[in-house]
Amino acid sequence: MTAIPVARVGVLRALPGVGDLLCAVPALRAVRAAHPRARITLLGLPAAGWFVDRFRHLVDDLLVVEGVTGIPEVAPDGPAAARFLPAARARRFDLALQLHGSGVTSNALARRLGARRLVAPGVTLRYPDHLPEVHRMLAVAAAAGCPPAGDHLELPVPAAERAAAARLVPGHGPLACLHPGASRDENRWPPGRFAALGDHLDGWGLAVALTGTAGEAPVTAAVARAMRAPVLDLAGRTGVGTLAALFARARVVVSNDTGAAHVAAAVGAASVVVFPAAGDPDRWAPLDAARHRRVTPPPGGTWPPADAVIEAAGAQLGAVAR
């Protein structure tokens, strides 16, 4: 039996975070490798525009998911849904992959896309909730006949962004980047502990830069105030690409469980990721546990103590923490 060619692929992942999108890169790479001539559309949020622009080798366009019910990240809006659903069905997808999650809420939308073939957890395969996030999506891609083409992350960084990152830290020697913010408050290691870490890094001869979005400026400012050592506060001064270039220059990156951890992983920066007791490192920590060390709280604790993160950062630097 001759396989029907796949010319149009829709991939549903309507999640807002930088890390949410970067973790989908290996699955998208598998889809592209299996269907190199297909038009691949990401069905996502408006905030995913940067991702589609940067990953043109994997994704051809973005169709913004609007108005539908059952997707927590999308505000229900009847008229908007009435525009979106016909537009999605008009794409006449040969294949749709539901990479949004377990399917409990998202499969209803995936079915309404009208694809000739739908591959989704709960439809085609059991949701592999025992796997890291990257491997969960790779399992869906594999069920669609798209074998893995590597599970590593990537993030293309043009020369202009590398130059912009260099201008942010002119004349500095070895660099350490601390990313104390996170999209969720409960994922933020206390600023005072980041400050203690920053002072140790300064004592080890590294220039310390704080990174974050403009909205995280109060958090980076709190860390800067608590530090005794000089620090460069770059909150609000980096886009995703410039942040990636800055991390690539750093000897070590220390972040919370947030998108910055996956940016560091995508550029191969040695890093430490700090998880709260309520976190899920088995799902969300970068896959290379040696290159990207995870630090979790002791039994009964809410957060790792500063000494544990300082020790991990020292190990990443090849230094003896003191």
N, C-alpha and C positions, 0 to 999 in steps of 0.2 A: 504494500500500500504506500503510495507516494504521499509524503507529508505536504500539507498545504503551506505555501510560503507565508511567513509572518512579515507583513509590511508596516503595520502600525501597532505599537505597544503602549499601553497606558500603565503607569506605575503610581499607585496611591500611597502617598506618605504626607499627610497634611499636618505635620508637626512643626513647631515654631523654632526649635533650638538649632544652633550651629552644630552641636554634637549630634542631634537627631539626624541631620542631613549628612554629615560626614560619615556616620556609621552605616549609611545606606550605600556608600560608594562601592564597596566590594560587590554587593548584589547588582548594582547598576553596571559595573564592569563585566560581570558574568553575562548579563542580558545583552550588552553590546557585543561581547565576543561571540555569543551564540547567534545574534541577528545583526551583523555589521551594517546591513543596508536598510534596516528598519528605521522608521521615524519613532523615536522614543519620547513620550510626553510624560512629564511629571505632573501629577494632580496634587497640588500642594497649596500652601498658604501664600499670600502676597509677599511675605518676608523671605520666601525662597528664591526671589529673583536673582539675588547675588549668586546663589548656587548654580542656577542654570546658566548664567552668564559665564561663570568660571569653569564649568564642566561641560563645555560644548562637545567634547569628545565622547561624552557618555549620555547626555540628554539634549534633545533638540529644542524643546520648548516647554513652557509652563502653562498649564491650564489651572487657573485659580479656582479652588473649591469654595463655593459661596452658598450660603443660605440653607444648606441641608441640615436635617436633624440627625442625631446619633453620633456626631463628631464633636467632642467637647471643645475643641479648638476653634470651631466655626459657629458663629452666632446664627440661630435659626431665623430665616427670613424667607417667607413664602415667595414673593416676587423674584428675589435673587435666585432661589432654588429653581424656579420655573425658567429662568434664563440658563442657569448652569447645566442642568440635566440634559436638555435637548442639545446644548453645545457639545457636551461630552459624548452623547450617543452619535452625534453627527461625525465624530472622528472615526467611527466604524473600526474600533480597535479589534485587531485579530487576536490579541492577547492582552489581558489585564492581570497585573500582579498586585495583590493587596499586601503592602509592606507597612501598613499603619499600625498593626498590633495583632492582638489575639483574634480579632474578628467578632468579638461579642457585640460591639457597637458598629464596627466599620464594614462588616461584610454586607450589611443591608445596602449601604451605599455602593459597594463594589459590584453587587449584582445589578444595580440600576444603571451601570455604565453601558450595558448592552454589548459587552465584548463577546466575540465569538467563542472565546475560551477564557474562563476565569480560574486563576490559581490563587488560593487563599487558605490560611489556617482555618480549620473548622469546615472547609469545603473539600480541599484536595489533600490535605495533610493535617495531622494533629499539631497544634501549636507547640513548638519545641521550647517551652519555657524554662528548661534546664540549661539552655545554652546562653552564651553571651549575646548581646544585641546584634552584633555583626553577623554571628553565625545563625541567628534566628532568621534573618533576612536572606542569607545565603541558602538556607534550607528551602525557603519558598522559591527562590530562583532555580534551585536544582530540581524541585518538583515540576517546574515549568520547562524542564529540559535545557537549562542553562547551567552547566557545571561551573564550579568556582574557577576564577582566573586570579587567585590569590586573595587572602583575607586582609591584606595590609590597607591602611588608609593612604590617601594622597591628597595634596592640595596645591595646585599649580600657583606659583608666585612669580609674576612678571618682574623684569629688571627694575621697572619704575617703583614698584613697591619695596623691593630690596633696598633701593637707593633712599626711599623715604624712611625706612627703618633705620638706616645708617645715620641719617640726619637727626633722628630723635635722640641718639646716644653719641654725639660727636666727642671724640677724644677720650672716651671711656675705655678702660681695659677690660679684663674678663668680666662678663656680665651674668647676673642672676635675675630672673624675672619672677615676681610674685604676683599672683592673680587672686586677690582676696574676695572678689565678688562672686555672685552666682545668681541665676535668674530666680531662685527660690531662697528666701531668707534662711530656711532650715538647713540649707547646704553650705552655709558660710561659717567656716572655722573662725573663732573669735579674733578680732583685729589685734588684740594684745599679744596673742600667740604668733600671729604673722610678724608682728613687730620684733618679738624676741628672735624669731628665725632670721629676719632681716639684719639684726645687729650681729648675729653670728656670721652670716654670710659676708658682711662688711669686714668683720674681724679676720676672715679667711682670705681677704684681699680681692673680693669681688665688688664691683659696682652693682647696686641694687636698684632695679626699676620696678615700679608698681604699674600694673596694667588693668584695664577694665573699661567698660562702656561709660558714656557720659552719665548715665543714671547710677552708676556705681561709684561716682566721684566721692560721695560722702564716706564710703567704706575705705577707699584708698587713702583719703585724707585722715581718717581715724588711725590707720596704720602708720602713716607718716608722722603724725603727732606723737605717737607712742614710741617711735624709734629714737634712739640716741644718735645713731649714725646718720650721715647724709643719705638722702634717697631721692630718686627721680620719679615724680608722679606723672604718669602718662595717661591717666584715665580720660577717656573721650577723645584721644588723639590718634587712635589706630582703628582702621577697618579690619576686616577679617584677614585680608592679604598682608597688610602691614604688620599685624599682630603675628602672623605666621613667620614673616621674615625676621621679626624681632626675636621670636622664640628660637629660630634656627641659628641666630647669632649667640644665644645664651649658653653658658656652661650647664645651667640647670634651670628648670621651670618648676615652680611649686604652685599648684592650683587646687581649688575645691573641685568637687564632683560637678563639673559644668562643662560647657562647650570648649573652654580653653584647654582642658585636658586632652580633648580629641584633636584640637589644632596642634598641640605639641606632638601628639602621636603621629599626625599626618606629615610633619616635617622631620620626624626622627629626633626631636630634641630630648635629651635625658630629662626625666621629670619625676615628680612626686605628686601623687593625687591623694588629697585628704578626704576621708569619708566619715560622715557622722554615724552614730549607732543605727539610725533609721535608714541608712543608705543601702545600696545593693551593688557592692563592688563586683560580684561575680557576673552581673549583667552589664554594668556600665564602665568598669575599669578598662583601659586600653589592653589589648591582648598580650603584648610583650611585657610580661611582669618584671623582667630584668631591666629593660630600658625605661619602663614607666612604673615605678614602685607605688604600690597602694599602701596607705597607712590607715588603720582602723582603730577604734577605741578599745581599751582593755575591757574585759568582762565587767558589765555593770556600768560602764562609763558612757557619757554622751558624746564626747569628742576625744581624739587622741591628745595626749599631753604634748606640750611644745618640745620636750626632749626627744620624743619619738620621731617627730617630723624633722627636727634638727639632725638627728642621727641618720635618717633616710637621705636627707639632702647631702650630708657629708659623705655617705656611701656613694651616692651618685657622682660626686665630685672626685672620688678616689681619695678623700681626706678622712682624717680621724676627727670626729666631732668632739668639741671640747667646750 
